[in-house]
Amino acid sequence: MRRAFSAGLMMLAISLFSGVAFAADLSPAAAGIIQWTVLAAGLAIGLGAIGSGIGMGTAIGGACEGTSRNPEAGGRILTTMIIGLAMIESLTIYALVVALILLFGNPYVRFVGV
């Protein structure tokens, strides 16, 4: 738990001071928007990946339990599980797309004079 807390604190510090790390010559308002954008993108992909991982683990556990209770239905359970895993994985890809839009297509940066 301590390792996860220190890693989270380190990611927060890196994202809040990204303007200083890249030696950007930005106005304070633009630097603040970029810092919060980096934090939001990291949270978007992080939470998306965590949620998908939990969902995949639950789906695979349910499929293994279902197959062990009724081995004859293993083929149908496997097919349904694979389709479900593909749907869950698409949610992670959507989170990645949102994070990339936040990082590279930020519409708010234009209004603060970058």
ABEGO torsion letter per residue (X at the ends): XAAAAAAAAAAAAAAAAAAAAAGBBBBAAAAAAAAAAAAAAAAAAAAAAAAAAAAAAAAAAAAAAAAAABAAAAAAAAAAAAAAAAAAAAAAAAAAAAAAAAAAABAAAAAAGX
